[in-house]
Amino acid sequence: MAPCRRVGRVMASFRRVGRVMASFRRVGRMMASFRRLGGMVAVIAALPAHAATVEVAPGGLSAALDAAAPGDTLVLAPGAYRGGVVVARPVTVDGGGKAVVDGGGGGSVIRVAAPGVTLRGLTITGSGSDLQAMDSGVFLDRGADRAVVEGNRIEGNLFGVYLYGPEAAVVRGNTILGRTDPRMSERGNGVSVWNSPGSRVEDNDVRWGRDGIFTNASRDNVFAGNRFRDLRFAVHYMWTNDSRVTDNVSERNHVGYALMYSRRIEATGNLSRDDRDHGLLMNYTFDSTVTGNAVVDGTGKCAFLYNANDNRFAGNWFQGCDIGIHFTAGSEGNAITGNAFVGNRTQIKYVGSRYLDWAAEGAGNYWSDNAAFDLDGDGLADSAYRPNDLMDQVMWRHPLAKLLLASPAVRLVRWAQDRFPAMLPGGVVDTAPLMAPPRVEALTP
């Protein structure tokens, strides 16, 4: 009987251990519930319990920002406010179009360091002049995700708006006037974008300064509906992939749209007018689409392609430039079709020994100087178009040879090339030139 009693006591001990373990499991579940509840409480605590509209008198912006709760709207009365402020909570600052925030010439005027901030209806001026410190009218720091800067007048600052790492920020409907007093290389940009994925710059009017939009090391951006004047580059891409630049207007800048060291850019519906050096510049740009753009009345090159590979150019309009397209440095795999080359002094400048056919799927481009016939009425010229011949290449290498353009010797060379095609150098040929130009939306009012 004694052994049986001992076995019974052992079994009872196991049962007690089981009950203790079950208690621990219940405690664990309760702790997990408390942790979940604590997380919910933290989330609820972070939300504005009662977002308020706060009236702010001139001079009181800094104090109002310090006292604001998340979700508050600070409505600034007309007047002047001291800049150099930091927005550290998700609030809206509304100037109603009559409040001026002045940085007094030092640092950034407004620095945003919280997500979900909106700045609207302000005149923002008086930043510092330190390029290394990125002194700006509005500086959106890392963590200023989903910030909105809209409907402001941002003038007289080194940089207008600087996006320094926020995600999904929006700069929309602002007038941004940069400085004209330093040399252009010492000025800041209207909008600078660095590592700011998903951000958008839309419907702004940007003038003076260095570049209208400068983007570096970013992705998934949209630059749309902006107007750029009196700048170095209207839009300047560097190492920015998978982005769109659409429906912008560039006027009287050195370069319209400079797409450099970037991949998978979609450039559509943009206009370059009176830009001095290039309307469109592509340097080390790959796998991109350039459609429906117009470059008109440039004094240099409508487009310059330098080592730009595997891109598609279709339905663009290049008019009134010294050179329609300068195509060089081993650019390969580009499809160039359905474009219009109208009234350029030299339609194409390409020096090389290879033959490039700028026709795809039975259709080429429109050339205003192509005196061709279409006897079968299919919309295509009956003979191929060659924009450059041996004499063109001689004149590129020796510009003084232009004095001989009307001479019998030049006429004889061109007559011989026409009769004996083997004399023709390598270069661009359009085997299916269009008889009429395409319709380009960027040219419509």
DOTORTOR-381835 format. One record per residue (C-alpha): x, y, z. Coordinates in Angstrom, 1 decimal. Example, Ala and Ser with C-alpha at 12.3 -4.5 7.8 and 13.67 -1.06 7.14 Angstrom:
REM DOTORTOR-381835
> east / north / up
> 12.3 / -4.5 / 7.8
> 13.7 / -1.1 / 7.1
REM end
This chain:
REM DOTORTOR-381835
> east / north / up
> 0.0 / 0.0 / 0.0
> 2.9 / 2.4 / 0.7
> 4.2 / 2.3 / -2.8
> 0.7 / 3.0 / -4.1
> 0.4 / 6.0 / -1.8
> 3.8 / 7.3 / -3.1
> 2.7 / 6.9 / -6.7
> -0.5 / 8.8 / -5.8
> 1.4 / 11.7 / -4.3
> 3.7 / 11.9 / -7.4
> 0.7 / 12.0 / -9.7
> -0.9 / 14.7 / -7.5
> 2.4 / 16.7 / -7.8
> 2.3 / 16.4 / -11.6
> -1.3 / 17.7 / -11.6
> -0.3 / 20.6 / -9.4
> 2.6 / 21.4 / -11.8
> 0.1 / 21.2 / -14.7
> -2.2 / 23.7 / -13.0
> 0.7 / 26.0 / -12.3
> 1.8 / 25.8 / -16.0
> -1.7 / 26.5 / -17.1
> -1.7 / 29.5 / -14.8
> 1.5 / 30.8 / -16.4
> -0.1 / 30.4 / -19.8
> -3.1 / 32.4 / -18.7
> -0.8 / 35.1 / -17.3
> 1.1 / 35.1 / -20.6
> -2.1 / 35.6 / -22.6
> -3.2 / 38.4 / -20.2
> 0.2 / 40.1 / -20.6
> -0.1 / 39.9 / -24.4
> -3.5 / 41.4 / -24.1
> -2.2 / 44.2 / -22.0
> 0.6 / 44.9 / -24.5
> -1.9 / 45.1 / -27.3
> -4.1 / 47.4 / -25.2
> -1.1 / 49.5 / -24.4
> -0.3 / 49.8 / -28.1
> -3.8 / 50.9 / -28.8
> -3.7 / 53.4 / -26.0
> -0.5 / 54.8 / -27.4
> -2.0 / 55.2 / -30.8
> -5.1 / 56.8 / -29.4
> -3.0 / 59.1 / -27.3
> -1.1 / 60.2 / -30.4
> -4.3 / 61.2 / -32.2
> -5.6 / 64.7 / -31.6
> -8.4 / 64.5 / -29.0
> -9.9 / 67.8 / -30.1
> -8.0 / 69.6 / -32.9
> -8.4 / 73.3 / -32.5
> -8.2 / 76.4 / -34.8
> -5.8 / 78.8 / -33.1
> -5.7 / 82.5 / -34.1
> -2.1 / 83.8 / -34.1
> -1.2 / 87.4 / -33.9
> 1.8 / 88.9 / -35.7
> 5.1 / 87.9 / -34.0
> 3.5 / 84.9 / -32.2
> 4.3 / 82.1 / -34.6
> 7.1 / 80.5 / -32.6
> 5.1 / 80.4 / -29.4
> 2.0 / 79.1 / -31.1
> 4.0 / 76.2 / -32.6
> 5.4 / 75.3 / -29.2
> 1.9 / 75.3 / -27.7
> 0.1 / 73.6 / -30.6
> -1.4 / 70.1 / -30.3
> -1.3 / 67.6 / -33.1
> -4.0 / 68.3 / -35.7
> -4.3 / 72.0 / -34.8
> -4.7 / 74.7 / -37.4
> -2.8 / 77.9 / -36.8
> -4.4 / 80.8 / -38.6
> -2.0 / 83.7 / -38.9
> -3.4 / 87.2 / -38.9
> -2.0 / 89.6 / -41.6
> 1.4 / 90.9 / -40.7
> 5.0 / 89.9 / -40.1
> 6.3 / 86.9 / -38.3
> 9.9 / 86.0 / -37.3
> 11.3 / 83.0 / -39.2
> 13.9 / 80.4 / -38.1
> 11.0 / 78.3 / -36.7
> 10.7 / 74.5 / -36.5
> 7.4 / 72.7 / -37.0
> 7.7 / 69.6 / -34.7
> 4.1 / 68.5 / -34.6
> 1.6 / 67.6 / -37.3
> -0.2 / 70.9 / -37.7
> -1.5 / 73.2 / -40.4
> -0.1 / 76.8 / -40.7
> -2.4 / 78.9 / -42.8
> -1.4 / 82.5 / -43.6
> -4.5 / 83.4 / -45.6
> -2.2 / 85.0 / -48.3
> -1.4 / 88.0 / -46.1
> 1.1 / 86.7 / -43.5
> 4.9 / 87.1 / -44.1
> 7.4 / 84.9 / -42.4
> 10.9 / 86.4 / -42.6
> 14.1 / 84.5 / -41.7
> 16.1 / 87.7 / -41.4
> 18.9 / 86.4 / -43.6
> 20.0 / 83.4 / -41.4
> 19.3 / 79.6 / -41.8
> 16.1 / 78.2 / -43.1
> 12.9 / 80.2 / -42.6
> 10.7 / 77.3 / -41.8
> 12.0 / 73.8 / -41.0
> 9.5 / 70.9 / -40.9
> 10.5 / 67.9 / -38.7
> 7.1 / 66.2 / -38.3
> 4.9 / 64.1 / -40.6
> 1.6 / 65.4 / -41.9
> 2.4 / 69.2 / -41.8
> 0.7 / 71.6 / -44.1
> 2.0 / 75.1 / -44.9
> -0.3 / 77.3 / -47.1
> -1.0 / 80.9 / -47.9
> 2.3 / 82.3 / -46.6
> 4.9 / 84.6 / -48.0
> 8.2 / 83.0 / -47.0
> 11.4 / 85.1 / -47.4
> 14.8 / 85.9 / -46.0
> 16.7 / 82.6 / -45.7
> 20.5 / 82.5 / -45.1
> 23.1 / 82.1 / -47.9
> 24.9 / 78.9 / -46.9
> 24.8 / 76.3 / -49.7
> 26.4 / 73.6 / -47.5
> 23.7 / 74.2 / -44.8
> 21.0 / 74.1 / -47.5
> 19.4 / 77.3 / -46.2
> 15.9 / 77.3 / -47.6
> 12.5 / 79.1 / -47.5
> 11.0 / 75.7 / -46.5
> 13.2 / 72.8 / -45.4
> 11.4 / 69.4 / -45.2
> 13.6 / 67.2 / -43.1
> 13.7 / 63.4 / -42.8
> 10.5 / 62.4 / -41.2
> 8.4 / 65.2 / -42.7
> 6.5 / 62.6 / -44.6
> 3.3 / 63.6 / -46.4
> 4.1 / 67.3 / -45.8
> 2.1 / 69.6 / -48.1
> 3.5 / 73.0 / -49.1
> 0.9 / 74.7 / -51.2
> -0.3 / 78.1 / -52.4
> 2.7 / 80.1 / -50.9
> 4.8 / 82.9 / -52.3
> 8.4 / 81.8 / -51.6
> 10.9 / 84.5 / -52.6
> 14.3 / 85.8 / -52.0
> 15.6 / 82.6 / -50.5
> 18.7 / 80.6 / -51.4
> 16.7 / 77.4 / -51.9
> 12.9 / 77.7 / -52.3
> 11.8 / 74.3 / -51.0
> 14.2 / 71.6 / -50.0
> 13.0 / 68.0 / -49.7
> 15.7 / 66.3 / -47.6
> 14.5 / 62.7 / -47.3
> 10.7 / 62.9 / -46.6
> 8.4 / 60.4 / -48.3
> 5.3 / 61.3 / -50.2
> 5.6 / 65.1 / -49.8
> 3.7 / 67.5 / -52.0
> 4.9 / 70.9 / -53.3
> 2.0 / 72.4 / -55.2
> 0.7 / 75.7 / -56.6
> 3.5 / 77.9 / -55.2
> 5.2 / 80.9 / -56.7
> 8.9 / 80.4 / -56.1
> 11.2 / 83.4 / -57.0
> 14.9 / 82.7 / -56.4
> 17.8 / 85.1 / -56.1
> 19.5 / 86.9 / -58.9
> 22.3 / 88.6 / -56.9
> 24.9 / 85.7 / -56.7
> 26.4 / 84.1 / -59.7
> 24.2 / 81.3 / -61.0
> 26.5 / 78.6 / -59.7
> 26.2 / 80.1 / -56.2
> 22.4 / 80.1 / -56.2
> 20.1 / 77.5 / -54.9
> 17.3 / 75.7 / -56.7
> 13.6 / 76.4 / -56.7
> 12.8 / 72.9 / -55.5
> 15.5 / 70.4 / -54.5
> 14.6 / 66.8 / -54.0
> 17.0 / 64.3 / -52.3
> 16.0 / 60.7 / -51.6
> 12.3 / 61.6 / -51.3
> 10.4 / 58.7 / -52.8
> 6.8 / 59.2 / -53.9
> 7.0 / 63.0 / -53.6
> 5.3 / 65.3 / -56.1
> 6.1 / 68.9 / -57.4
> 3.1 / 70.2 / -59.3
> 1.7 / 73.5 / -60.7
> 4.4 / 75.8 / -59.4
> 5.7 / 78.9 / -61.1
> 9.5 / 79.0 / -60.6
> 11.8 / 81.8 / -61.7
> 15.4 / 82.8 / -61.1
> 17.8 / 80.9 / -58.9
> 19.8 / 77.9 / -60.4
> 17.6 / 75.0 / -61.4
> 13.9 / 74.9 / -61.3
> 13.7 / 71.3 / -59.9
> 16.9 / 69.4 / -59.1
> 16.4 / 65.8 / -58.1
> 19.2 / 63.5 / -56.9
> 19.2 / 59.9 / -55.6
> 15.4 / 59.7 / -55.5
> 12.7 / 57.6 / -57.1
> 8.9 / 57.4 / -57.9
> 8.6 / 61.2 / -58.2
> 6.2 / 63.2 / -60.3
> 7.0 / 66.7 / -61.7
> 3.9 / 68.0 / -63.5
> 2.3 / 71.2 / -64.7
> 5.1 / 73.6 / -63.6
> 6.4 / 76.7 / -65.3
> 10.1 / 77.5 / -65.3
> 11.8 / 80.8 / -66.5
> 15.2 / 82.4 / -66.4
> 17.1 / 79.5 / -64.9
> 20.0 / 77.2 / -65.7
> 18.0 / 74.0 / -66.0
> 14.3 / 73.9 / -65.8
> 14.3 / 70.2 / -64.6
> 17.5 / 68.5 / -63.7
> 17.5 / 64.7 / -63.0
> 20.5 / 62.9 / -61.4
> 20.3 / 59.3 / -60.4
> 16.5 / 59.4 / -60.1
> 14.6 / 56.4 / -61.4
> 11.0 / 55.4 / -62.2
> 9.7 / 58.9 / -62.3
> 7.6 / 61.2 / -64.5
> 8.0 / 64.7 / -65.8
> 4.9 / 65.8 / -67.6
> 3.1 / 68.9 / -69.0
> 5.7 / 71.4 / -67.8
> 6.7 / 74.6 / -69.6
> 10.3 / 75.8 / -69.8
> 11.1 / 79.3 / -71.2
> 14.3 / 81.3 / -71.6
> 16.4 / 78.8 / -69.6
> 19.9 / 77.5 / -70.6
> 18.5 / 74.0 / -70.8
> 14.9 / 72.8 / -70.6
> 14.9 / 69.2 / -69.4
> 18.2 / 67.5 / -68.4
> 17.7 / 63.8 / -67.8
> 21.0 / 62.5 / -66.6
> 22.2 / 59.2 / -65.0
> 18.6 / 57.9 / -64.6
> 16.5 / 55.0 / -65.7
> 12.8 / 54.6 / -66.7
> 11.9 / 58.2 / -66.9
> 8.6 / 59.1 / -68.6
> 8.8 / 62.6 / -70.2
> 5.5 / 63.5 / -71.9
> 3.7 / 66.7 / -72.9
> 6.5 / 69.1 / -72.0
> 7.2 / 72.4 / -73.8
> 10.6 / 74.0 / -74.2
> 10.5 / 77.5 / -75.7
> 13.5 / 79.9 / -76.3
> 15.8 / 77.8 / -74.2
> 19.4 / 78.7 / -75.1
> 21.5 / 75.6 / -75.2
> 19.3 / 72.5 / -75.3
> 15.6 / 71.9 / -75.1
> 16.1 / 68.2 / -74.1
> 19.4 / 66.8 / -72.8
> 19.8 / 63.1 / -72.2
> 23.1 / 61.9 / -70.8
> 23.5 / 58.3 / -69.6
> 19.7 / 58.0 / -69.6
> 18.3 / 54.5 / -70.2
> 15.0 / 52.7 / -70.8
> 13.0 / 55.9 / -70.8
> 10.1 / 57.1 / -72.9
> 10.0 / 60.6 / -74.5
> 6.7 / 61.3 / -76.2
> 4.5 / 64.3 / -77.1
> 7.0 / 66.9 / -76.2
> 7.8 / 70.1 / -78.1
> 11.0 / 72.1 / -78.4
> 10.7 / 75.4 / -80.4
> 12.8 / 78.4 / -81.2
> 15.9 / 77.3 / -79.3
> 19.2 / 79.0 / -80.3
> 21.2 / 75.8 / -79.8
> 20.1 / 72.2 / -80.0
> 16.5 / 71.0 / -79.7
> 17.8 / 67.7 / -78.3
> 21.2 / 66.3 / -77.4
> 21.6 / 62.6 / -76.8
> 24.9 / 61.5 / -75.3
> 25.4 / 57.9 / -74.4
> 21.6 / 57.5 / -74.0
> 20.6 / 53.9 / -74.7
> 17.4 / 51.9 / -75.2
> 15.0 / 54.9 / -75.1
> 11.8 / 55.5 / -77.1
> 11.2 / 58.9 / -78.8
> 7.8 / 59.2 / -80.5
> 5.5 / 62.0 / -81.4
> 7.8 / 64.9 / -80.5
> 8.1 / 68.3 / -82.3
> 11.6 / 69.9 / -82.8
> 11.4 / 73.3 / -84.5
> 13.6 / 76.3 / -85.2
> 16.9 / 75.2 / -83.6
> 20.4 / 75.4 / -85.0
> 20.4 / 71.6 / -84.7
> 17.3 / 69.4 / -84.4
> 19.1 / 66.4 / -82.7
> 22.8 / 66.0 / -81.9
> 23.2 / 62.3 / -81.6
> 26.6 / 61.0 / -80.4
> 28.8 / 59.0 / -78.0
> 27.6 / 55.5 / -78.8
> 23.9 / 55.9 / -78.1
> 22.4 / 52.5 / -79.0
> 19.1 / 50.8 / -79.2
> 16.9 / 53.9 / -79.4
> 13.6 / 53.9 / -81.3
> 13.1 / 57.3 / -82.9
> 9.9 / 57.5 / -85.0
> 6.8 / 59.6 / -85.5
> 8.6 / 62.9 / -84.7
> 8.5 / 66.2 / -86.5
> 11.7 / 68.1 / -87.5
> 10.6 / 71.5 / -88.7
> 12.8 / 74.3 / -89.9
> 16.0 / 73.5 / -88.1
> 19.1 / 74.8 / -89.7
> 20.6 / 71.3 / -89.4
> 18.1 / 68.6 / -88.8
> 20.5 / 66.0 / -87.4
> 24.1 / 66.0 / -86.4
> 25.5 / 62.5 / -86.3
> 29.1 / 61.7 / -87.1
> 29.8 / 58.0 / -87.4
> 30.4 / 55.2 / -89.8
> 27.3 / 53.1 / -88.9
> 23.9 / 53.3 / -90.6
> 20.9 / 54.1 / -88.3
> 17.4 / 53.7 / -89.7
> 15.0 / 56.0 / -87.9
> 11.9 / 54.2 / -89.1
> 10.1 / 51.5 / -87.2
> 7.2 / 49.2 / -88.2
> 7.0 / 50.9 / -91.6
> 6.8 / 54.5 / -90.4
> 9.5 / 57.2 / -89.9
> 9.5 / 60.9 / -89.0
> 8.5 / 64.1 / -90.7
> 11.2 / 66.3 / -92.2
> 10.2 / 69.8 / -93.3
> 13.0 / 70.0 / -95.9
> 12.2 / 66.7 / -97.5
> 11.0 / 67.5 / -101.0
> 9.3 / 64.2 / -101.5
> 6.4 / 62.7 / -103.4
> 3.7 / 60.3 / -102.2
> 2.3 / 58.8 / -105.4
> 0.5 / 55.9 / -103.8
> -1.1 / 58.1 / -101.2
> -0.1 / 56.0 / -98.1
> 1.2 / 59.0 / -96.1
> 4.8 / 58.0 / -96.6
> 7.4 / 59.5 / -98.9
> 8.2 / 57.3 / -101.9
> 11.9 / 57.5 / -101.3
> 14.2 / 57.5 / -98.2
> 15.4 / 60.7 / -96.5
> 19.0 / 61.2 / -95.6
> 19.5 / 64.3 / -93.4
> 23.3 / 64.3 / -93.6
> 25.7 / 63.6 / -96.4
> 29.5 / 63.7 / -96.9
> 29.5 / 67.5 / -97.3
> 27.6 / 68.0 / -94.1
> 30.3 / 66.1 / -92.2
> 33.0 / 68.1 / -93.9
> 31.3 / 71.4 / -92.8
> 31.0 / 70.1 / -89.2
> 34.7 / 69.4 / -89.1
> 35.7 / 72.6 / -91.0
> 33.1 / 75.3 / -90.5
> 34.8 / 77.6 / -93.1
> 33.8 / 75.1 / -95.8
> 30.3 / 76.7 / -95.6
> 31.6 / 79.4 / -97.8
> 31.7 / 76.9 / -100.6
> 28.1 / 75.7 / -100.3
> 27.0 / 77.2 / -103.5
> 30.1 / 76.3 / -105.4
> 30.1 / 73.9 / -108.4
> 32.4 / 71.5 / -106.5
> 29.9 / 70.9 / -103.7
> 27.1 / 70.5 / -106.2
> 29.2 / 67.9 / -108.0
> 29.9 / 65.9 / -104.8
> 26.2 / 65.8 / -103.9
> 25.2 / 64.9 / -107.5
> 27.7 / 62.0 / -107.4
> 26.4 / 60.8 / -104.0
> 22.9 / 60.7 / -105.4
> 24.0 / 58.7 / -108.4
> 26.4 / 56.4 / -106.6
> 25.1 / 55.6 / -103.1
> 28.2 / 53.7 / -102.2
> 29.9 / 57.1 / -101.8
> 27.5 / 58.0 / -98.9
> 29.0 / 57.9 / -95.4
> 27.4 / 56.0 / -92.5
> 24.7 / 58.0 / -90.7
> 21.0 / 58.4 / -90.1
> 18.6 / 57.4 / -92.8
> 14.8 / 57.4 / -92.6
> 13.5 / 54.8 / -95.0
> 9.8 / 55.7 / -94.4
> 9.6 / 59.4 / -93.9
> 6.2 / 60.9 / -93.1
> 4.5 / 63.3 / -95.5
> 2.6 / 65.2 / -92.7
> 3.7 / 66.1 / -89.2
> 2.1 / 64.5 / -86.1
> -0.2 / 66.4 / -83.8
> 1.6 / 67.3 / -80.6
> -0.5 / 68.3 / -77.6
> 2.3 / 70.4 / -76.0
> 1.9 / 72.9 / -78.9
> -1.8 / 73.5 / -78.3
> -2.7 / 76.6 / -76.3
REM end
